[in-house]
Amino acid sequence: MVVRNLNSLIAVAHIRRASNPRGLPREKIISIENSQPFGYGSYLFAHNGVITIPNEMADLLGGWKPKIRGLNDSEVYFWHMVKELSEGRSLPQALKNFQKNLLRVWEESRGKHPDKDRPYIGLNMIFSDGEKLYAYCKYDEERDGKVKSLCYKDQPALQMSYILDSEKLIVVSEKTNVEDYWKPLRSGQLLTGQIVNGKMRVHIEEV
């Protein structure tokens, strides 16, 4: 599908190989319900990575669990963000809580998963609440930092990149050309972009 017209200040697109930590048949995970970005109200979310224990994490969602439509592990991550925000927390705090719970549940359930050796492979995500665009980069630098990016093989594969000027902000999983001045978004960094007085403003913090 090609988008010819766009009438929005924020757009999120997502193309990647489908993750499949449950080991399901391919036809089960390739569908509209499993396609990103995921949305709810004004929220949009796209994730590059794998949550290796999605069933256990889904069980923590309480009343939000029935909202899950597909079998995509990334959707579980999304609903955790929505749940945290609905309870009045900021996105940085939502990310911290998700990681804390993910590590705790992994320690409790790892014996059930002898074929897995970690709770996630990358928590990289892009999120929007309709007003701001957030981009979070998080991966195991020791284990995954030596793997190089697909396009130019000049940066870690899971290190994100962005372009910023007064009129626009573009955030990608990895840079798509060498002509533009791409800046790195490194593991542990959360970028927040917002239009202020007609100009794009960005804040980066460690999470």
N, C-alpha and C positions, 0 to 999 in steps of 0.2 A: 504494500500500500504506500502511495506517495501523497504527502500532504502538500497541497498547492496553496492553500490559504490558511492563515493562522491569526486569530483575533484574541490574543491573550498576552499579558505581561510575563507570564511564566509558562514554560512548556517543558515536559519531561518525556523523554523517549527512552526505549530500552530494547537492546538486541543482545542476546547472549545464548550460549548453549545451556539448555535446561539442566539444573541440578536435580539429583535424584537420590537423596540419602536413604529413602525407604526401599530402594531397589525395585521400583514398580515397573511394569511393562511400559514401553515408550508411549503407547497410545493413551495411557492413563494420565500422562503429565503434559501432553501437547494438546492444549485446548484454550478456548477463550478464558475460562475460569482460572487457568493457571498462568495466564499471560500478565506480564508487568507493563506499565506501572499499575499498582493497586490503588484504589481510591475509596474514600469514604467522606461524604460531605465535601468540605473544601480541601481535604488532605489528599496528597498524591505521594507515592512512595515507589522507589525502585532500588533493588539490592543486587550487588555483585558479590557473590560468595555462597557459602553453604552452611546452613544450620544442621548439624549432623544428628541432632536429637529432637526433631520437630514435634513428635507425638508428646513427649514429656513436657516440652515447653508450651504446647497448646493446652495441656491440662492446667496450666497456671492462669489461663485467661479468664476463668470464671464465666460470668455472663456474656463475655465477648466471644467465647469459643464458638457458639453457633453461627457467628458472622463469617467464619471461614468457609469459602465457597469451593476451593479447589484442594489440590494435593501438593502445592508448591511450598517448600519449607520457608521461602522468603515471605510468604503471606503470613506465617506465624509471627515472624519478626515485625511485620507491619502492624498487626493487631496489638502487639505488645506496646508499640509506640502510641497507638490510638488510646489504649487503655490507660497508659501513664498520663497522657495529656488530658484525658477526660477526668482524671483524678486531681487535676490542678498542677501537675508538675511541668517544669520546663523541658524542652527537648534535650538539653545536656543531661539533666537529671534522669530523664527517661532512658537515655542511652546507658548511663552508669548503672541504673537499676537492672536493665535488661542483661547487661554483661555480668553483673553480680549474681543474678538468678540463674543465668546460663551456666556459669561455672559451678554454682552450688548444685544444680540439678545434675550436671555432668558427674560430679563426684559421687552423688547418690545413686546414679543409674549406670555408670560406666561398665559395671559387671554384666549388664544385659547386652552390651554391644562389644563383644570381643573383636569384631572386625573393624572397629573405629578406635582412633587414638587421640581424638581431641573433639571439643564440643562445636567448633566452627572452623571454617576456612574462609576468612574474610568477612567483616561486617560492613564493608563499604556500602554506603547508601546515599541516595538523594531523596530529599523530603521537601514538600511544600505545604504550607497551611493556607495558601492563597494570597498571602501578603509577603512572605519571605521565602527564599530558597535556601535550604540547608544542604550541605554536603559533608559527609563524615567518612573519613578513611581510617580503617582499623584492620590490621592483619599482624600475623606473627612474623616480625622482621627477621628473626633468627632462622626460622624454618622456610619462609617463603620469599625472603628478601633477595635471594640470589637468582630467582627466576626472573627473566627479563620480559619486558613488554612485547606484545605481538608485532606491532607496526614497525618500530624502529630499534627495538632491543637496546635502548639506551637509558632505561630506568627500570626499577622494580615493577614486576607485572601488576601488582596490586596497589602501587602508588598512583593516586589520582592526579589530574592536571586541570588547570583552569586558566581562562583568559579574562582579564578585567580591564575595562576602560570606563569612562564616565557614562556611556550609554548602554553597556551590556556586560553581562556576566555569563560565561559559558563554562560549565564543569563537565568533564568527561572521565571515563575510566582510564584512558591514556590519550596523549596528544595525537591528533589526527593529521598534522602536517608539521613541517619544519620552518615554514615561513613566518608563522605567528609566534609571539613571545608567550609561551606557556610557562606558568608557574607551577611548582609542585605542591600538592596537598599530601602531607606525609602522615604516616600512621599515628593515630591518636589525635589528629587535628579535626576540628569541626569548623567549617566555614559557614557563615551566615551572610546572605546577600539581601539587600533591600533597597528600593528606590526612595531616596530622601531628597526632598526639594528638587525633584526632577532629575537627580543624578544617582547613579548606582554607587552604593556604599557596601563595603565588605568588612566583616570582623572575623578573625580567626582565633580560636581558643583551644587549649588542650583539654581533652575529655578522656 
